[in-house]
Amino acid sequence: MQKKRGFIAAGFLSTAAALTLMASPTLFAKSDANGTVSKLEALTKFTRVISTVEKYYVDELTINEIINKAIKGLMTNLDAHSSFLDAKSFREMKIQTSGEFGGLGVTVGMRDGALTVIAPLEGTPAYKAGLKAGDIILKINDKSTLNMTLDEAVSLMRGKPKTKITLTIVRKNEPKPIVVTIVRDIIKIQSVYTKKVGKDILYLRIVSFDKKVVKGIKKALTENPSAKGLIIDLRNNPGGLLDQAVGSVDLFVDHGIIVSQKGRVKSENEVYKAHKKGTYKAIPIVVLVNGGSASASEIVSGSLQDHKRAVIVGEKTFGKGSVQIIMPIDKNEALRLTIARYYLPSGRTIQNVGVTPDITVHFGKVTVEEDHFSIKESELKEHLKTELEKIDGKKTNGAEEKKPAPKKKNVISKKDLLNDNQLKEGVDILRALIITKESK
């Protein structure tokens, strides 16, 4: 036991001695009285650290491996969305943006250092498997996501269609982690679809902001000219193209700033403004959001909120309001770098803050107590026949078996509303807005 303690002490002393020897006045950059270090001195320090790692680190590493690790560490420490794309990651990114690939259909991001589900896209394997916004992905197959970069996680989740992947999920209010097995598939998404609530309300669901969204909204409004109110559902919409977010707001706002983009480099600063032509200014709007609404969804909901053009209903949004661009280093590698942040018309930022709804409503079913003996006069005869059947144990003469009416496509029923508290609240608010508008 004594010998073991001596070995540990000796190891500590030798390490301390080595650090003392390395920390000579010539190894690290000097700073002036104000603590300022010149660029040349800082680069000299960096070069010497790399040389020291190459020479003394326990495992043999090439200069290229050390440099790549250094760059990855730098980008990870800037923010959750900046990253280094090595040859493999850069190649996969190109596949993702230019061709079909097998995936889960889930958008993820880093929140407080944890790999978090922003939103599963409707109709995709992740959605069908029950993944929810806010789920923390603890493991991908057998690999822990702790200290894993966002790009590494995305790369692991992507793969050939019809292959399986297992995710270990930590979910709020669940006593233990959930293990979910998902079969990858080609991700094909219908970004916009419409339904009706009654005769006068148009429900518009936007799944993601791809290049067809503005066109889809215009088509829906043109095909439903009698709509007196509009529900825009952005729940679990992870974002997409900026121009589609701007164009969507521009359809309902006729003047002023929609969103601005500000960074250190002035040439990257942009201000996007609304135009009067083609504006649907008269129709009242309710926008539904939740924790899975991110990026472009937050620009749309936040901008309409600032312009007092819509009532925002639901839960606080995710809070991703930064701009990333891909900057190639060479033919095979690149940086994904945050260059700016988005700012809403009021000047507030989205990043790490999100959009707070005007009316907070948590998702759930609506509890309704039915009075089973409250029967309309027109239904009384049929009801009495049914009661007789219960007594006689057979059909009463003249009573025909009633088949349930087929569910109408593209129509939101009363049952649908009772199963979605946020949507029902949105519809109720919209009806009040319609009544107020018509009474003026």
Disulfide bonds with the S-S distance in Angstrom:
none
